[in-house]
Amino acid sequence: MAALDGKVAIVSGAAQGIGEGLALGLSQAGATVLAFDVQDTITQVAEAIEQETGNRVLGMVADVSKRADVERAVATATETLGGIDILVNNAGAWKPTLVDSPWEQAVADWDLIMDTNFKGVMMLSRACVPHLQSRGGGDIVNISTYYVLPARSEGTNNPETDLYNASKWALNGFTDTWSKYLAKDNIRVNGLCMGATDSPMLRGLFPTGELPEAMAKTVMYPSDIARLMLDLIADGRTGENIGAWVGHPVELPPPSPAHRRISG
Ligand SMILES: NC(=O)c1ccc[n+]([C@@H]2O[C@H](COP(=O)([O-])OP(=O)(O)OC[C@H]3O[C@@H](n4cnc5c(N)ncnc54)[C@H](O)[C@@H]3O)[C@@H](O)[C@H]2O)c1
């Protein structure tokens, strides 16, 4: 019997990159998966994972920043797949944003990044929590970034990404408070905070779409993050931001003392 047999997981932003890898990892571990994304390729991606693992993967087009879409995704998971045990808040938007960009641009960037990376997480999690409670517990995994942890390498806190950076720090607040509030319901809430991981988002940072040679040698892969997520779920801890750094083993660290859980 696989570790997650009988469990139902939702993964947001699963049409490519890390989200696709996390959906695959959950499916390989036996879970039934609802994978959604704004891109309509999600349907083929879900079908391909289902074929590979033999476990049900339902793909649907939905935008995490729109309440009606979030409610539709959660209703589909409960009505069609039978419930929710695991929520992976993966969908994320990244773009350079400058502190001195024009106001109109700044406000539009705020709406895009915060509505996806932060408001979307709040809405999707709120919609899932009653279902996790009714199952007697479960897991929420928030996909953050290594920016929120003490640096282990150069290049953290890119000065041209104030909104993305702020959105992930904001996510920390959710991880912290929800983990404490939902402990009574046996719902664990953690963050996964990775450095450079091969994905269309990462490749989009480079004009050719190819990773620079040095980065290509050290970059992590969505499958590394999926293994870490599965270990985290199996471990049962809550309220932690788990780092994954380029050049370091991708593995679950010993549990952190309470005062170091959220920012390392
Ligand atoms: N790749 C990295 O190096 C890296 C590092 C740290 C954190 N992250 C985080 O990992 C997560 C996944 O990143 P990735 O690198 O795979 O990015 P990606 O851009 O390759 O994939 C993100 C997916 O989310 C989807 N998405 C975007 N907005 C959405 C919305 N409103 N509703 C539903 N789906 C939406 C996209 O269509 C895409 O399929 C993000 O939260 C990102 O911030 C990535």
The ligand as an SDF file (V2000), in Angstrom:
LIG
                    3D

 44 48  0  0  0  0  0  0  0  0999 V2000
   11.3910   27.8350   -9.7120 N   0  0  0  0  0  0  0  0  0  0  0  0
   12.0210   28.3640   -8.6770 C   0  0  0  0  0  0  0  0  0  0  0  0
   13.2500   28.4940   -8.6780 O   0  0  0  0  0  0  0  0  0  0  0  0
   11.2310   28.7950   -7.4520 C   0  0  0  0  0  0  0  0  0  0  0  0
   11.9520   29.1740   -6.3210 C   0  0  0  0  0  0  0  0  0  0  0  0
   11.2510   29.5480   -5.1810 C   0  0  0  0  0  0  0  0  0  0  0  0
    9.8700   29.4920   -5.1570 C   0  0  0  0  0  0  0  0  0  0  0  0
    9.1790   29.1220   -6.2630 N   0  0  0  0  0  0  0  0  0  0  0  0
    7.7170   29.0650   -6.1600 C   0  0  0  0  0  0  0  0  0  0  0  0
    7.2640   27.8090   -6.6210 O   0  0  0  0  0  0  0  0  0  0  0  0
    5.9390   27.9310   -7.1480 C   0  0  0  0  0  0  0  0  0  0  0  0
    5.9030   27.3250   -8.5350 C   0  0  0  0  0  0  0  0  0  0  0  0
    6.8470   28.0250   -9.3280 O   0  0  0  0  0  0  0  0  0  0  0  0
    7.4240   27.5070  -10.7330 P   0  0  0  0  0  0  0  0  0  0  0  0
    8.8390   27.8670  -10.7400 O   0  0  0  0  0  0  0  0  0  0  0  0
    6.9890   26.1360  -10.9880 O   0  0  0  0  0  0  0  0  0  0  0  0
    6.6540   28.5580  -11.6760 O   0  0  0  0  0  0  0  0  0  0  0  0
    5.9900   28.3990  -13.1150 P   0  0  0  0  0  0  0  0  0  0  0  0
    5.6550   29.7960  -13.5470 O   0  0  0  0  0  0  0  0  0  0  0  0
    6.8450   27.5950  -13.9930 O   0  0  0  0  0  0  0  0  0  0  0  0
    4.6400   27.6130  -12.7800 O   0  0  0  0  0  0  0  0  0  0  0  0
    3.6160   28.2490  -12.0350 C   0  0  0  0  0  0  0  0  0  0  0  0
    2.2710   27.6790  -12.4550 C   0  0  0  0  0  0  0  0  0  0  0  0
    1.2640   28.3990  -11.7350 O   0  0  0  0  0  0  0  0  0  0  0  0
    0.2280   28.7360  -12.6600 C   0  0  0  0  0  0  0  0  0  0  0  0
   -0.4990   29.9100  -12.1860 N   0  0  0  0  0  0  0  0  0  0  0  0
   -0.0660   31.2010  -12.1790 C   0  0  0  0  0  0  0  0  0  0  0  0
   -1.0460   32.0110  -11.7420 N   0  0  0  0  0  0  0  0  0  0  0  0
   -2.1040   31.2120  -11.4670 C   0  0  0  0  0  0  0  0  0  0  0  0
   -3.4180   31.4690  -10.9990 C   0  0  0  0  0  0  0  0  0  0  0  0
   -3.8310   32.7180  -10.7350 N   0  0  0  0  0  0  0  0  0  0  0  0
   -4.2400   30.4260  -10.8070 N   0  0  0  0  0  0  0  0  0  0  0  0
   -3.8460   29.1480  -11.0980 C   0  0  0  0  0  0  0  0  0  0  0  0
   -2.6290   28.8580  -11.5720 N   0  0  0  0  0  0  0  0  0  0  0  0
   -1.7710   29.8780  -11.7500 C   0  0  0  0  0  0  0  0  0  0  0  0
    0.9540   28.9860  -13.9660 C   0  0  0  0  0  0  0  0  0  0  0  0
    0.0700   28.9320  -15.0870 O   0  0  0  0  0  0  0  0  0  0  0  0
    1.9930   27.8820  -13.9510 C   0  0  0  0  0  0  0  0  0  0  0  0
    1.5050   26.6950  -14.5230 O   0  0  0  0  0  0  0  0  0  0  0  0
    5.6170   29.4300   -7.1130 C   0  0  0  0  0  0  0  0  0  0  0  0
    4.8270   29.7180   -5.9750 O   0  0  0  0  0  0  0  0  0  0  0  0
    6.9710   30.0770   -7.0150 C   0  0  0  0  0  0  0  0  0  0  0  0
    6.9010   31.3350   -6.4060 O   0  0  0  0  0  0  0  0  0  0  0  0
    9.8370   28.7760   -7.4200 C   0  0  0  0  0  0  0  0  0  0  0  0
  1  2  1  0
  2  3  2  0
  2  4  1  0
  4  5  1  0
  4 44  2  0
  5  6  2  0
  6  7  1  0
  7  8  2  0
  8  9  1  0
  8 44  1  0
  9 10  1  0
  9 42  1  0
 10 11  1  0
 11 12  1  0
 11 40  1  0
 12 13  1  0
 13 14  1  0
 14 15  2  0
 14 16  1  0
 14 17  1  0
 17 18  1  0
 18 19  2  0
 18 20  1  0
 18 21  1  0
 21 22  1  0
 22 23  1  0
 23 24  1  0
 23 38  1  0
 24 25  1  0
 25 26  1  0
 25 36  1  0
 26 27  1  0
 26 35  1  0
 27 28  2  0
 28 29  1  0
 29 30  1  0
 29 35  2  0
 30 31  1  0
 30 32  2  0
 32 33  1  0
 33 34  2  0
 34 35  1  0
 36 37  1  0
 36 38  1  0
 38 39  1  0
 40 41  1  0
 40 42  1  0
 42 43  1  0
M  CHG  2   8   1  16  -1
M  END
$$$$
